[in-house]
Amino acid sequence: MVHPDATAPSKPNVLAQLSADKNRAHFSLALFDRGYCRDGDLSVNVKMVSGKADQIAGVVWRYQDPNNYYVLHVNAMEDKITVHKMVDGKATTISQAVGSSQISAVSRRVDPQEWNLVKIQFRDTHTVVFFNHRKLFEVTDDTIVKPGKTGVWTKSDTVAYFDDFRIDKKKE
């Protein structure tokens, strides 16, 4: 729903996810309905407002249906950022190679009640993740390569605000 927030980067209103459903399998999605894209640059400002079970929000890309898409998790309770793929209704973390190790999350302070800029660049099988204008990591996955919708996402009882959603579709 559209909700006022005087601290929003593009005042006065934000897109707000206000449900406090504590079911950990509850995911709220808001999809941008103007076309599909395979490759693009996606960014949004996000603010975690509250949540007792979770405080996780992020962006979705290559959304095919409720059971198949990619999602970036920004977790304020655990101060970590991860990329997941939802395939046939099952979520799996996408790991990144760092030297000879596989890392599935990046530790990053996520301040509740503060605005944070989340950005991803996705091309073919490659995704680059940025947080507050800093490149965090890159992942590669070839599971979902068809064009899909983009949007924002929350988990469980996360109350989050989103502002200044932007998608720059790249030529395919």
C-alpha positions as CSV (number, residue, x, y, z in Angstrom):
1,M,0.0,0.0,0.0
2,V,1.1,3.6,-0.5
3,H,2.1,5.0,2.9
4,P,3.5,8.4,4.0
5,D,7.1,8.6,5.3
6,A,8.7,11.9,5.9
7,T,12.2,10.3,5.8
8,A,11.7,8.8,2.3
9,P,14.3,9.6,-0.3
10,S,11.6,10.7,-2.7
11,K,9.1,12.1,-0.2
12,P,6.2,12.0,0.7
13,N,5.1,8.4,0.0
14,V,6.5,4.9,-0.1
15,L,5.3,1.5,-1.0
16,A,4.8,-0.2,2.4
17,Q,4.4,-3.9,3.3
18,L,2.5,-3.7,6.5
19,S,1.4,-7.3,7.2
20,A,2.7,-8.8,10.4
21,D,2.0,-12.4,9.5
22,K,4.5,-14.4,11.6
23,N,4.3,-17.5,9.4
24,R,7.9,-18.0,8.3
25,A,6.7,-19.4,5.0
26,H,4.8,-16.2,4.2
27,F,6.3,-14.1,1.4
28,S,4.9,-10.8,0.2
29,L,5.6,-9.7,-3.4
30,A,4.9,-6.5,-5.3
31,L,5.7,-6.9,-9.0
32,F,6.3,-4.3,-11.6
33,D,3.8,-5.2,-14.3
34,R,5.1,-3.2,-17.2
35,G,6.9,-5.8,-19.2
36,Y,9.4,-8.5,-18.7
37,C,13.2,-8.3,-18.8
38,R,16.0,-10.8,-19.0
39,D,18.9,-8.4,-18.3
40,G,18.9,-5.2,-16.4
41,D,19.9,-2.9,-13.6
42,L,17.4,-3.0,-10.7
43,S,17.5,-0.7,-7.6
44,V,15.3,0.4,-4.7
45,N,15.7,2.1,-1.4
46,V,14.5,-0.2,1.5
47,K,13.9,0.5,5.1
48,M,13.1,-2.3,7.6
49,V,10.5,-0.9,10.0
50,S,9.8,-3.9,12.2
51,G,9.5,-7.7,12.5
52,K,9.8,-10.1,15.4
53,A,10.2,-13.4,13.5
54,D,12.1,-11.8,10.6
55,Q,13.3,-8.5,9.2
56,I,14.2,-9.5,5.6
57,A,13.3,-7.6,2.5
58,G,14.8,-7.4,-1.0
59,V,14.3,-7.4,-4.8
60,V,13.0,-10.0,-7.2
61,W,14.0,-10.5,-10.8
62,R,13.2,-13.0,-13.6
63,Y,10.0,-13.7,-11.8
64,Q,8.2,-16.4,-13.8
65,D,5.4,-17.4,-11.3
66,P,5.1,-17.6,-7.4
67,N,7.4,-20.7,-7.4
68,N,10.2,-19.6,-9.8
69,Y,12.3,-16.4,-9.5
70,Y,15.5,-15.0,-8.1
71,V,15.5,-12.9,-4.9
72,L,18.1,-10.8,-3.0
73,H,17.6,-11.1,0.8
74,V,18.7,-8.1,2.9
75,N,18.5,-9.4,6.5
76,A,18.5,-6.8,9.3
77,M,18.3,-9.3,12.2
78,E,21.4,-11.2,11.1
79,D,23.2,-8.4,9.2
80,K,23.7,-10.4,6.1
81,I,22.9,-10.3,2.4
82,T,22.3,-13.3,0.2
83,V,21.0,-14.3,-3.2
84,H,18.5,-17.1,-3.5
85,K,16.7,-18.8,-6.3
86,M,13.1,-20.1,-5.9
87,V,12.7,-23.2,-8.1
88,D,9.5,-25.2,-8.1
89,G,8.7,-23.6,-4.8
90,K,12.0,-24.5,-3.1
91,A,14.4,-21.8,-2.0
92,T,18.1,-22.4,-2.4
93,T,21.0,-20.0,-1.6
94,I,23.3,-19.3,-4.5
95,S,27.0,-19.5,-3.3
96,Q,29.8,-17.4,-4.6
97,A,33.3,-18.7,-5.2
98,V,36.0,-16.9,-3.1
99,G,39.3,-18.5,-3.8
100,S,38.9,-22.2,-3.1
101,S,35.8,-21.7,-0.8
102,Q,32.1,-21.3,-1.5
103,I,30.5,-18.4,0.5
104,S,26.7,-18.2,0.6
105,A,26.2,-14.9,2.5
106,V,28.0,-11.6,3.0
107,S,28.0,-9.9,6.4
108,R,26.9,-6.3,6.2
109,R,25.4,-4.1,8.8
110,V,21.7,-3.5,7.9
111,D,20.4,-0.8,10.2
112,P,16.7,-1.1,11.0
113,Q,14.8,2.2,10.6
114,E,17.4,3.5,8.1
115,W,17.1,3.7,4.3
116,N,19.5,1.5,2.4
117,L,20.0,1.4,-1.4
118,V,19.9,-2.1,-2.8
119,K,21.0,-2.6,-6.5
120,I,21.6,-5.6,-8.7
121,Q,22.9,-5.9,-12.2
122,F,21.8,-9.0,-13.9
123,R,23.1,-10.2,-17.3
124,D,22.7,-13.7,-18.7
125,T,23.8,-16.0,-15.9
126,H,25.7,-13.3,-13.9
127,T,24.5,-11.1,-11.1
128,V,26.4,-8.3,-9.3
129,V,25.1,-7.1,-5.9
130,F,25.5,-3.6,-4.5
131,F,24.5,-2.3,-1.1
132,N,24.6,1.4,-0.3
133,H,26.7,2.2,-3.5
134,R,29.3,-0.5,-2.7
135,K,29.8,-3.6,-4.7
136,L,29.4,-6.6,-2.3
137,F,29.7,-9.7,-4.5
138,E,28.9,-11.5,-7.7
139,V,27.1,-14.8,-8.3
140,T,26.5,-17.0,-11.4
141,D,23.5,-19.3,-11.9
142,D,21.9,-20.6,-15.1
143,T,18.6,-21.9,-13.6
144,I,16.3,-19.1,-14.7
145,V,17.4,-17.5,-18.0
146,K,14.0,-16.5,-19.5
147,P,12.8,-12.9,-19.2
148,G,10.6,-12.3,-16.2
149,K,9.0,-9.6,-14.0
150,T,10.9,-7.6,-11.3
151,G,9.7,-6.3,-8.0
152,V,10.1,-6.1,-4.2
153,W,9.8,-8.9,-1.6
154,T,9.5,-9.4,2.1
155,K,9.4,-12.5,4.4
156,S,7.2,-13.4,7.3
157,D,6.2,-10.5,9.6
158,T,8.7,-8.0,8.1
159,V,7.2,-4.6,7.9
160,A,9.3,-2.7,5.3
161,Y,9.1,0.4,3.2
162,F,10.3,0.7,-0.4
163,D,11.1,3.9,-2.3
164,D,12.4,4.9,-5.7
165,F,12.1,1.5,-7.5
166,R,14.0,1.6,-10.8
167,I,14.5,-0.9,-13.5
168,D,16.7,-0.2,-16.5
169,K,16.1,-3.0,-19.0
170,K,19.1,-3.9,-21.1
171,K,18.8,-4.9,-24.7
172,E,18.6,-8.7,-25.2
